[in-house]
Structure formats: C-alpha cells, structure tokens
Amino acid sequence: MKKHIFGLLLASALVAGPAFAAGDAAAGKAKAVLCAACHGPDGISKVDTQPNLAGQKQGYLIAQIKAFREGKRVNPLMAPMVKNLTDADIDNLAAHFSSLK
C-alpha cells in the first residue's frame, strides 16, 4: 500500500512539474533594457565572461536572480542591478528571457 501511495505522489509530481509564476514577457522586455549592457539586447552576451540569458529555463532564471538579490549568490556587477527588483519584475524578466531563442 505504501509503495502505491508513493508511486501516485511521484507520478503526480512529475505530471504537474514545478510551479513558477507566469510573468509578463512584454513587461520583462521593457525591464531588460538594463540587462543589455552585459547580456546583450537579445539575451546573447557578446562577452565571454557574461552568460547568455536567452532560452534559459524560467525557473532557473527566477532562482538565480533572486539568489543575487538576496545575497546568496554574490557578484559585484549584479548586486546593484537586482537589489531593487520586485518578485514581479523577476518573474517578468524570466518570462522574457526564457521566451527568446
């Protein structure tokens, strides 16, 4: 019986997948103007030391931007860029960059 319940829980988790806020890609695009200097206007960095953001998974982007904002991930260039972002701003930026290819 316990294996059956575990199997059902596992199956439902796999089907449901992780829950992320949808975000507004258009609002994210407007906010992303600040990101363009390092990450490129299309989310493709022209600099080897800066990562591409285009096409990254939305949940990954949300987690990383929040980690920078909360000081869990430290980068002196990112800290001032993300310190005033709201959760909605982050959701919107993630929606925008994840929609790019």
N, C-alpha and C positions, 0 to 999 in steps of 0.2 A: 504494500500500500504506500509506504514512504517513497519508494522508487517511482511510483506512478505520479504522486504529487510533485516530486522533484522534476520529473520529466515534463509535466504540464507547466510548471513555473518556468523552466528553461525554455520551452517552446514558445510560451507567450512573450518572454523577454526578447527572444530572437526575432519574433514577428513584429513586435512593437518597436524595437530599436530604441536608440537613445532619444530623449525628448529635448529638443532645442527650440528656442524661440524662433519664430519665422523671420523676423526682421524685415525691414523695408529696403530693398536693394537700391531704389532710386534715392532715398534719403542717405543711404550709405555712400552712394556715388558722390553726392554733394559733399559729404564729410571727408571723403577720401582725398580731396584736394591736398590736405595736409600731409598725406602719406606719400604723395607722388615724388617728392624730392629724393627720397631714399628707395622707395619700392616701385617707382615708375608710374606714369599716368595710367597705364593699363594693367598695373599689378605685376609687371615683369621688370625686375630690377636690372639696371644697366651696370651695377657694381657687384663684383663677386662676393663682397662681404655682407651684402644685404639680401635677404631671402625674397623669392618670388611669393606673392600672395595670391595671384590669380589661380583659380582652380583648387585652392586648398579646401579641405572639408570645413563646413561651417562650424561644427562643434570644436574642432581643433583651433580655429581662429579665435573663437569666443574664449576658450580656455587660456590660450596664450596671451591675448590682450588683457584679460582680467589678471593673469599672473603678473604681468608687467605693472599694471595699475596698482595692484595690492602689494607690490614689492617682493613677491615670491620668486619672481624672475627679475634679475637686475641687469639693466643696460642703461648707461648714462644718456644715450641718444633717445631711447624710447620713453624713459621716465617722464620727461616734461610733455611729451606728445600725448600720453594716455592718462595723465593724472586727473584731468577734468572730464573724461568721458563717462557718460552715464551707461547703465546696463543697456538701455535702448540704443544709444549710439553704437555700442559694441555689437549688438545684435544686427544693426543696420549695416555696419562695416563688414561684418562677417557674411551677411546675405549678399552684399555687393561683390566682394572678392571671390566668394565661392561660386558665384554665377559666371565669372569670367573664365575663359579657356586660354 
